[in-house]
Amino acid sequence: MSETDRAAFIHANTAPEAPALVPELTLLTASEITPLWQATEATLAAKDLPPPFWAFPWAGGQAVARHVLDHPELVRGARVLDFAAGSGLIAIAAAKAGAASVTAVEIDTYAIAAIALNARLNGVTVTAVERDVVGQPLTDIDVVLVGDVCYEKPMAERVMAWLRALAGDGLVILMGDPGRTYLPKDGLVPLATYRVPTTLELEDRTHRDSVVWRVEA
């Protein structure tokens, strides 16, 4: 499927909406996850695809985006990476806060398309890159921003080991998490807590208390 086709699919299945905790930004958002998931599988003629994470502003990402906008000194003039960027919400917030450059990395081609569309919608420049960067050094990055990556054990263990290594290299690592099951018990310094409104379909509750953590080596 071409980039144009992916963009058309996203526009057909989402609508512009401001995230609850970050009302100054706008994202192309789906109203329900199941119909979009089914539409994605039908469009790609494939089953057992991962959920369309790119179509929703998840609680951990909203917390990081809010924190960055409220504390722009964290990213101002810095080279920022939004890891597992999904919709690009965090990347867009970093760009709005004055980052020198913002790169959003994803392994989902639809997410890459959504990031480009959402960045354009918010009038910012974000470079979307389709690549698995876990385990790689980031010599051209100063700050790594992450939201909601501790929901599966293998991913959480792999990603957290890498983030700690990057922190040991001197990078600033900020991660938002709303109490996911596989959040580590140590090596994290809490910076702020945000109560994020959410939906029963996405989180089985009407809000999530999401913490922004600084990851230490």
C-alpha atoms as a printed R data frame, in Angstrom:
    type eleno elety resid chain resno       x       y      z
1   ATOM     1    CA   MET     A     1   0.000   0.000  0.000
2   ATOM     2    CA   SER     A     2   1.328   3.420 -0.945
3   ATOM     3    CA   GLU     A     3   1.847   6.371  1.378
4   ATOM     4    CA   THR     A     4  -1.116   8.091 -0.279
5   ATOM     5    CA   ASP     A     5  -3.331   5.059  0.361
6   ATOM     6    CA   ARG     A     6  -2.273   4.890  4.024
7   ATOM     7    CA   ALA     A     7  -3.026   8.583  4.468
8   ATOM     8    CA   ALA     A     8  -6.445   8.124  2.854
9   ATOM     9    CA   PHE     A     9  -7.189   5.179  5.153
10  ATOM    10    CA   ILE     A    10  -6.251   7.198  8.240
11  ATOM    11    CA   HIS     A    11  -8.416  10.148  7.170
12  ATOM    12    CA   ALA     A    12 -11.334   7.805  6.470
13  ATOM    13    CA   ASN     A    13 -11.185   6.169  9.904
14  ATOM    14    CA   THR     A    14 -10.297   9.066 12.205
15  ATOM    15    CA   ALA     A    15 -11.283  12.650 12.955
16  ATOM    16    CA   PRO     A    16  -9.304  15.602 14.367
17  ATOM    17    CA   GLU     A    17  -9.597  15.726 18.138
18  ATOM    18    CA   ALA     A    18  -7.702  17.374 20.991
19  ATOM    19    CA   PRO     A    19  -6.288  14.939 23.595
20  ATOM    20    CA   ALA     A    20  -7.946  15.483 26.974
21  ATOM    21    CA   LEU     A    21  -4.744  16.410 28.821
22  ATOM    22    CA   VAL     A    22  -3.169  18.310 25.918
23  ATOM    23    CA   PRO     A    23  -5.982  20.439 24.478
24  ATOM    24    CA   GLU     A    24  -3.595  22.749 22.624
25  ATOM    25    CA   LEU     A    25  -2.725  19.928 20.209
26  ATOM    26    CA   THR     A    26  -4.871  18.066 17.656
27  ATOM    27    CA   LEU     A    27  -4.586  14.439 16.583
28  ATOM    28    CA   LEU     A    28  -6.367  12.290 14.029
29  ATOM    29    CA   THR     A    29  -8.157   9.992 16.471
30  ATOM    30    CA   ALA     A    30 -10.437   6.977 16.108
31  ATOM    31    CA   SER     A    31 -13.639   6.886 18.135
32  ATOM    32    CA   GLU     A    32 -13.408   3.126 18.788
33  ATOM    33    CA   ILE     A    33 -10.538   0.662 18.633
34  ATOM    34    CA   THR     A    34 -12.311  -2.526 17.452
35  ATOM    35    CA   PRO     A    35 -13.827  -1.249 14.163
36  ATOM    36    CA   LEU     A    36 -10.518   0.380 13.230
37  ATOM    37    CA   TRP     A    37  -8.589  -2.771 14.096
38  ATOM    38    CA   GLN     A    38 -10.924  -4.837 11.911
39  ATOM    39    CA   ALA     A    39 -10.703  -2.296  9.086
40  ATOM    40    CA   THR     A    40  -6.904  -2.387  9.245
41  ATOM    41    CA   GLU     A    41  -6.852  -6.186  9.038
42  ATOM    42    CA   ALA     A    42  -9.308  -6.150  6.136
43  ATOM    43    CA   THR     A    43  -7.340  -3.485  4.271
44  ATOM    44    CA   LEU     A    44  -4.056  -5.341  4.661
45  ATOM    45    CA   ALA     A    45  -5.691  -8.756  4.124
46  ATOM    46    CA   ALA     A    46  -3.916  -9.974  7.249
47  ATOM    47    CA   LYS     A    47  -4.979 -11.292 10.636
48  ATOM    48    CA   ASP     A    48  -3.511 -10.966 14.123
49  ATOM    49    CA   LEU     A    49  -2.077  -7.538 13.471
50  ATOM    50    CA   PRO     A    50  -1.111  -5.387 16.456
51  ATOM    51    CA   PRO     A    51  -3.765  -2.881 17.560
52  ATOM    52    CA   PRO     A    52  -3.701   0.496 15.798
53  ATOM    53    CA   PHE     A    53  -1.913   2.269 18.653
54  ATOM    54    CA   TRP     A    54  -1.319   5.258 16.381
55  ATOM    55    CA   ALA     A    55  -5.020   6.197 16.414
56  ATOM    56    CA   PHE     A    56  -5.298   6.993 20.135
57  ATOM    57    CA   PRO     A    57  -3.616   9.383 22.614
58  ATOM    58    CA   TRP     A    58  -2.564   6.877 25.298
59  ATOM    59    CA   ALA     A    59  -2.323   7.952 28.924
60  ATOM    60    CA   GLY     A    60   1.450   7.676 29.315
61  ATOM    61    CA   GLY     A    61   2.065   9.634 26.136
62  ATOM    62    CA   GLN     A    62  -0.350  12.350 27.158
63  ATOM    63    CA   ALA     A    63   1.467  12.729 30.481
64  ATOM    64    CA   VAL     A    64   4.848  13.147 28.773
65  ATOM    65    CA   ALA     A    65   3.425  15.587 26.228
66  ATOM    66    CA   ARG     A    66   1.831  17.653 29.013
67  ATOM    67    CA   HIS     A    67   5.057  17.650 31.026
68  ATOM    68    CA   VAL     A    68   7.153  18.745 28.062
69  ATOM    69    CA   LEU     A    69   4.783  21.586 27.200
70  ATOM    70    CA   ASP     A    70   4.715  22.717 30.828
71  ATOM    71    CA   HIS     A    71   8.512  22.433 31.163
72  ATOM    72    CA   PRO     A    72   9.890  23.382 27.740
73  ATOM    73    CA   GLU     A    73  13.387  23.799 29.175
74  ATOM    74    CA   LEU     A    74  13.622  19.992 29.146
75  ATOM    75    CA   VAL     A    75  13.766  19.918 25.345
76  ATOM    76    CA   ARG     A    76  14.413  23.483 24.189
77  ATOM    77    CA   GLY     A    77  17.307  23.485 21.726
78  ATOM    78    CA   ALA     A    78  17.771  19.724 22.103
79  ATOM    79    CA   ARG     A    79  17.781  16.902 19.582
80  ATOM    80    CA   VAL     A    80  14.796  14.810 20.633
81  ATOM    81    CA   LEU     A    81  13.727  11.249 19.840
82  ATOM    82    CA   ASP     A    82  10.147  10.081 20.418
83  ATOM    83    CA   PHE     A    83  10.451   6.301 20.750
84  ATOM    84    CA   ALA     A    84   7.525   4.018 19.762
85  ATOM    85    CA   ALA     A    85   5.828   7.247 18.808
86  ATOM    86    CA   GLY     A    86   2.373   5.979 17.835
87  ATOM    87    CA   SER     A    87   0.410   9.062 16.829
88  ATOM    88    CA   GLY     A    88   3.422  11.333 17.260
89  ATOM    89    CA   LEU     A    89   1.800  13.165 20.183
90  ATOM    90    CA   ILE     A    90   4.996  13.413 22.233
91  ATOM    91    CA   ALA     A    91   7.076  14.377 19.213
92  ATOM    92    CA   ILE     A    92   4.648  17.165 18.337
93  ATOM    93    CA   ALA     A    93   4.711  18.452 21.920
94  ATOM    94    CA   ALA     A    94   8.525  18.490 21.862
95  ATOM    95    CA   ALA     A    95   8.527  20.437 18.603
96  ATOM    96    CA   LYS     A    96   6.026  22.917 20.056
97  ATOM    97    CA   ALA     A    97   8.244  23.276 23.133
98  ATOM    98    CA   GLY     A    98  11.225  24.385 21.058
99  ATOM    99    CA   ALA     A    99  13.317  21.281 20.384
100 ATOM   100    CA   ALA     A   100  16.041  21.863 17.800
101 ATOM   101    CA   SER     A   101  14.985  18.710 15.958
102 ATOM   102    CA   VAL     A   102  12.494  15.932 16.586
103 ATOM   103    CA   THR     A   103  12.634  12.378 15.269
104 ATOM   104    CA   ALA     A   104   9.759   9.946 15.828
105 ATOM   105    CA   VAL     A   105  10.568   6.260 15.406
106 ATOM   106    CA   GLU     A   106   8.047   3.485 14.819
107 ATOM   107    CA   ILE     A   107   7.905   0.013 13.297
108 ATOM   108    CA   ASP     A   108   4.304   0.401 12.048
109 ATOM   109    CA   THR     A   109   3.971   1.935  8.588
110 ATOM   110    CA   TYR     A   110   0.532   3.296  9.479
111 ATOM   111    CA   ALA     A   111   2.012   5.031 12.502
112 ATOM   112    CA   ILE     A   112   4.624   6.632 10.262
113 ATOM   113    CA   ALA     A   113   1.845   7.978  8.052
114 ATOM   114    CA   ALA     A   114  -0.172   9.155 11.073
115 ATOM   115    CA   ILE     A   115   2.832  10.962 12.548
116 ATOM   116    CA   ALA     A   116   3.361  12.882  9.304
117 ATOM   117    CA   LEU     A   117  -0.318  13.829  9.093
118 ATOM   118    CA   ASN     A   118  -0.528  14.866 12.743
119 ATOM   119    CA   ALA     A   119   2.660  16.928 12.559
120 ATOM   120    CA   ARG     A   120   1.282  18.773  9.555
121 ATOM   121    CA   LEU     A   121  -2.030  19.273 11.355
122 ATOM   122    CA   ASN     A   122  -0.177  20.975 14.224
123 ATOM   123    CA   GLY     A   123   2.157  23.015 12.054
124 ATOM   124    CA   VAL     A   124   5.411  21.447 13.249
125 ATOM   125    CA   THR     A   125   8.281  19.544 11.674
126 ATOM   126    CA   VAL     A   126   8.828  15.958 12.818
127 ATOM   127    CA   THR     A   127  10.985  13.418 11.014
128 ATOM   128    CA   ALA     A   128   9.206  10.048 11.084
129 ATOM   129    CA   VAL     A   129  11.502   7.030 10.748
130 ATOM   130    CA   GLU     A   130  10.392   3.423 10.348
131 ATOM   131    CA   ARG     A   131  13.079   1.469 12.182
132 ATOM   132    CA   ASP     A   132  13.659  -0.672 15.265
133 ATOM   133    CA   VAL     A   133  16.289   1.327 17.141
134 ATOM   134    CA   VAL     A   134  16.282  -0.684 20.386
135 ATOM   135    CA   GLY     A   135  19.836  -1.631 21.327
136 ATOM   136    CA   GLN     A   136  21.411   0.980 19.102
137 ATOM   137    CA   PRO     A   137  23.451   3.940 20.373
138 ATOM   138    CA   LEU     A   138  21.908   7.349 19.659
139 ATOM   139    CA   THR     A   139  24.913   9.555 19.078
140 ATOM   140    CA   ASP     A   140  22.903  12.361 17.466
141 ATOM   141    CA   ILE     A   141  20.183  12.564 20.164
142 ATOM   142    CA   ASP     A   142  20.117  14.472 23.477
143 ATOM   143    CA   VAL     A   143  16.690  13.577 24.894
144 ATOM   144    CA   VAL     A   144  14.581  10.437 24.492
145 ATOM   145    CA   LEU     A   145  10.860  10.638 25.276
146 ATOM   146    CA   VAL     A   146   8.793   7.490 25.736
147 ATOM   147    CA   GLY     A   147   5.177   6.705 26.566
148 ATOM   148    CA   ASP     A   148   3.462   3.432 27.458
149 ATOM   149    CA   VAL     A   149   6.036   0.744 26.660
150 ATOM   150    CA   CYS     A   150   5.692  -1.534 29.703
151 ATOM   151    CA   TYR     A   151   2.493  -3.376 28.795
152 ATOM   152    CA   GLU     A   152   4.238  -6.588 27.633
153 ATOM   153    CA   LYS     A   153   7.064  -8.280 29.526
154 ATOM   154    CA   PRO     A   154   9.501  -9.044 26.652
155 ATOM   155    CA   MET     A   155   9.162  -5.537 25.228
156 ATOM   156    CA   ALA     A   156   9.452  -3.859 28.622
157 ATOM   157    CA   GLU     A   157  12.608  -5.777 29.541
158 ATOM   158    CA   ARG     A   158  14.260  -5.171 26.187
159 ATOM   159    CA   VAL     A   159  13.370  -1.480 25.997
160 ATOM   160    CA   MET     A   160  14.210  -0.650 29.612
161 ATOM   161    CA   ALA     A   161  17.667  -2.222 29.337
162 ATOM   162    CA   TRP     A   162  18.329  -0.064 26.290
163 ATOM   163    CA   LEU     A   163  16.978   3.106 27.895
164 ATOM   164    CA   ARG     A   164  19.179   2.580 30.941
165 ATOM   165    CA   ALA     A   165  22.190   2.135 28.680
166 ATOM   166    CA   LEU     A   166  21.346   5.405 26.920
167 ATOM   167    CA   ALA     A   167  21.019   7.138 30.295
168 ATOM   168    CA   GLY     A   168  24.488   5.816 31.110
169 ATOM   169    CA   ASP     A   169  25.722   7.457 27.908
170 ATOM   170    CA   GLY     A   170  24.482  10.802 29.214
171 ATOM   171    CA   LEU     A   171  21.144  11.087 27.411
172 ATOM   172    CA   VAL     A   172  18.098  12.424 29.232
173 ATOM   173    CA   ILE     A   173  15.381   9.753 29.221
174 ATOM   174    CA   LEU     A   174  11.807  10.635 30.208
175 ATOM   175    CA   MET     A   175   9.098   7.983 30.235
176 ATOM   176    CA   GLY     A   176   5.376   8.222 30.892
177 ATOM   177    CA   ASP     A   177   3.586   5.250 32.419
178 ATOM   178    CA   PRO     A   178   0.054   4.866 33.853
179 ATOM   179    CA   GLY     A   179   0.856   1.873 36.037
180 ATOM   180    CA   ARG     A   180   1.454  -0.790 33.420
181 ATOM   181    CA   THR     A   181   2.111  -4.301 34.692
182 ATOM   182    CA   TYR     A   182   5.761  -4.551 33.705
183 ATOM   183    CA   LEU     A   183   7.005  -1.141 34.857
184 ATOM   184    CA   PRO     A   184  10.350  -1.730 36.657
185 ATOM   185    CA   LYS     A   185  10.491  -1.226 40.403
186 ATOM   186    CA   ASP     A   186  13.828   0.579 40.418
187 ATOM   187    CA   GLY     A   187  15.995   2.874 38.308
188 ATOM   188    CA   LEU     A   188  13.198   5.418 37.913
189 ATOM   189    CA   VAL     A   189  12.860   8.885 39.436
190 ATOM   190    CA   PRO     A   190   9.323  10.346 39.522
191 ATOM   191    CA   LEU     A   191   9.036  13.874 38.128
192 ATOM   192    CA   ALA     A   192   5.281  14.474 38.013
193 ATOM   193    CA   THR     A   193   1.914  12.714 38.139
194 ATOM   194    CA   TYR     A   194  -1.022  13.563 35.888
195 ATOM   195    CA   ARG     A   195  -4.611  12.324 36.056
196 ATOM   196    CA   VAL     A   196  -5.432  11.533 32.431
197 ATOM   197    CA   PRO     A   197  -9.075  11.174 31.330
198 ATOM   198    CA   THR     A   198  -9.501   8.047 29.221
199 ATOM   199    CA   THR     A   199 -12.238   5.755 27.929
200 ATOM   200    CA   LEU     A   200 -13.629   2.483 29.231
201 ATOM   201    CA   GLU     A   201 -12.862   0.802 25.922
202 ATOM   202    CA   LEU     A   202  -9.169   1.683 25.969
203 ATOM   203    CA   GLU     A   203  -8.373   1.425 29.671
204 ATOM   204    CA   ASP     A   204 -11.425  -0.118 31.369
205 ATOM   205    CA   ARG     A   205 -11.674   3.012 33.519
206 ATOM   206    CA   THR     A   206 -12.450   6.708 33.128
207 ATOM   207    CA   HIS     A   207  -9.009   7.998 34.100
208 ATOM   208    CA   ARG     A   208  -5.430   6.893 34.619
209 ATOM   209    CA   ASP     A   209  -2.909   8.407 37.021
210 ATOM   210    CA   SER     A   210   0.197   8.592 34.830
211 ATOM   211    CA   VAL     A   211   3.668   9.279 36.157
212 ATOM   212    CA   VAL     A   212   6.468  10.910 34.193
213 ATOM   213    CA   TRP     A   213   9.704   9.200 35.195
214 ATOM   214    CA   ARG     A   214  13.347   9.986 34.548
215 ATOM   215    CA   VAL     A   215  15.154   6.771 33.660
216 ATOM   216    CA   GLU     A   216  18.535   6.274 35.346
217 ATOM   217    CA   ALA     A   217  21.395   4.009 34.315
